[in-house]
Amino acid sequence: MRYSGFRVLREGLFGHKGWKPAWRDPAPKTHYDIIIVGGGGHGLATAHYLAKIYGEKSIAVLEKGWIGGGNVGRNTTIVRSNYLLDGNEPFYEFSLKLWEGLEQDLNYNAMVSQRGILNLCHSDAQRDAYRRRGNAMLLNGADAELLDPDQVRRMAPFLNFDNARFPIKGGLLQRRGGTVRHDAVAWGYARAADSRGVDIIQNCEVTGFRIEKGRVKGVETSRGFIGAGKVGVAVAGSSSRVMEKAGMRLPLESHALQAFVSEGLKPVLPGVITFGAGHFYVSQSDKGGLVFGGDIDGYNSYAQRGNLPVIEDVCEGGMALMPMIGRARLLRMWGGIMDMSMDGSPIIDRTPVDGLYFNGGWCYGGFKATPASGYVFAHLLSTDQPHDTATAYRFDRFRRGYLIDEKGVGAQPNLH
């Protein structure tokens, strides 16, 4: 069943009785060629591209909860490709191009809104760093514009330009960046994957891996054993706990990341804005709420909730950037679990167990990477070779000294 404007009008005339479930609710089979552990955005995208691009036929996605209930429904919806390093920028630009054609690909309204993202700079050194990053973006086919203070003021006159503790020196603008409705991404990929025969099995928690003679044979689940030729794991903040069941210890830490939304307001923000003198980022949802966030909680945690000191820190950043935010009431807040890698960049690679593959360590960047992550993970699962844009995301980069450290803070996951 394809969605269209005509179909919406027709169903409206006949009481909306013709809609069908967006995806099936199948019982698990005894064996699949490929099992994806994790029914978030990355896992569902992987299944979709496995079926559509690589022609795989026997695929299952196992989700311990419900579709859209994990990190994919708990983020701040921002998409961008404004990275500096060669190991990252081509991958995220590939992802942004997939975002631009996502709704046509999935036949689903994911509310892709390329309203732009503006990274503010507050010192001469930071402006020089943004100039360098913008040039790296241009060299990799992305768009980038370096704005002076007057251009920033015309775009966002409500920012704190006068008597500011951190004067605004300009900003780096990527007009193709923006926001996407997060849970709609999960629903769209689930529906598209299901239409190509993928079994999406909810309330099916993986409790162990069956490994014989160094090769994975399947997974033990809360609904019994399911055999598999290959198993791909994409479970975000639960990566360490799940891979521990396969006898692996990962170079990751899990931290809680909080996000917030204000009451609904009239349109005020032209796009996404980030504060360069602190960790604060803000956009405005289609409902009018200001959606914002900041740093992760400093301690390791698997809880989908945060603490008051981080709330205070985020609100201080918002007040320093745009004092008017102090007049808005906070509507709600929530938390997600970030799997923070040692260099702030992801891992997409085969594991020492034959037939077992891993996708994780996304830190703050998981949502914006969803389409490319699924595409390159599907490529790896189907061909056993890394995709051209993901050759740097290997486990052994830590041993070889080929870290991809955008922030330059070293092996400090809590600082990335």
SULJO-V770185 format. One record per residue. N is the residue number from 0. PHI is phi as a letter, one per 20 degrees, with the letter a starting at -180 (NA if undefined). Layout:
# SULJO-V770185
n: {N/N}
phi: {PHI/PHI}
This chain:
# SULJO-V770185
n: {0/1/2/3/4/5/6/7/8/9/10/11/12/13/14/15/16/17/18/19/20/21/22/23/24/25/26/27/28/29/30/31/32/33/34/35/36/37/38/39/40/41/42/43/44/45/46/47/48/49/50/51/52/53/54/55/56/57/58/59/60/61/62/63/64/65/66/67/68/69/70/71/72/73/74/75/76/77/78/79/80/81/82/83/84/85/86/87/88/89/90/91/92/93/94/95/96/97/98/99/100/101/102/103/104/105/106/107/108/109/110/111/112/113/114/115/116/117/118/119/120/121/122/123/124/125/126/127/128/129/130/131/132/133/134/135/136/137/138/139/140/141/142/143/144/145/146/147/148/149/150/151/152/153/154/155/156/157/158/159/160/161/162/163/164/165/166/167/168/169/170/171/172/173/174/175/176/177/178/179/180/181/182/183/184/185/186/187/188/189/190/191/192/193/194/195/196/197/198/199/200/201/202/203/204/205/206/207/208/209/210/211/212/213/214/215/216/217/218/219/220/221/222/223/224/225/226/227/228/229/230/231/232/233/234/235/236/237/238/239/240/241/242/243/244/245/246/247/248/249/250/251/252/253/254/255/256/257/258/259/260/261/262/263/264/265/266/267/268/269/270/271/272/273/274/275/276/277/278/279/280/281/282/283/284/285/286/287/288/289/290/291/292/293/294/295/296/297/298/299/300/301/302/303/304/305/306/307/308/309/310/311/312/313/314/315/316/317/318/319/320/321/322/323/324/325/326/327/328/329/330/331/332/333/334/335/336/337/338/339/340/341/342/343/344/345/346/347/348/349/350/351/352/353/354/355/356/357/358/359/360/361/362/363/364/365/366/367/368/369/370/371/372/373/374/375/376/377/378/379/380/381/382/383/384/385/386/387/388/389/390/391/392/393/394/395/396/397/398/399/400/401/402/403/404/405/406/407/408/409/410/411/412/413/414/415}
phi: {NA/e/e/a/f/f/f/f/f/f/f/f/f/d/m/l/e/e/f/d/g/f/b/f/c/e/f/f/e/f/b/c/f/c/d/d/e/o/d/e/f/f/f/f/f/g/f/f/f/g/f/e/e/d/m/f/d/d/c/c/d/d/c/f/d/c/f/n/e/d/f/f/d/c/d/d/m/e/c/a/c/e/d/d/e/f/f/d/g/f/f/f/f/g/f/f/f/f/g/f/d/f/f/f/f/e/l/b/e/e/l/f/c/e/e/n/c/d/e/e/d/c/b/f/f/f/f/f/f/f/f/f/f/f/f/f/f/f/f/d/n/e/d/b/c/e/d/e/g/f/f/f/f/f/f/c/f/e/f/e/e/d/l/e/f/c/f/e/e/q/a/d/d/d/f/e/f/r/c/c/f/f/f/f/f/f/f/f/f/f/f/f/f/f/f/d/n/f/e/d/d/e/l/c/e/f/d/r/d/e/c/c/l/m/c/f/d/q/c/e/c/f/d/o/f/c/f/b/f/c/c/d/d/b/c/l/f/e/g/f/f/f/f/f/f/d/n/d/d/e/e/c/c/d/c/e/c/e/c/b/b/e/f/f/c/f/g/c/e/f/a/e/c/d/e/f/e/a/e/b/c/b/b/c/f/f/e/o/f/e/d/b/a/b/f/f/f/f/d/f/a/d/e/e/b/c/c/f/g/f/g/f/f/f/f/f/f/f/f/f/e/b/g/f/f/f/e/e/e/f/e/a/b/b/c/c/d/e/e/e/e/f/c/n/c/f/c/c/a/f/d/f/e/f/n/d/c/c/c/a/m/e/l/e/e/f/f/f/e/g/f/f/g/f/f/f/f/f/f/f/f/e/d/m/c/f/f/g/e/c/f/e/e/d/g/f/f/f/f/e/n/d/f/d/d/f/e/m/d/m/e/c/g/f/e/e}
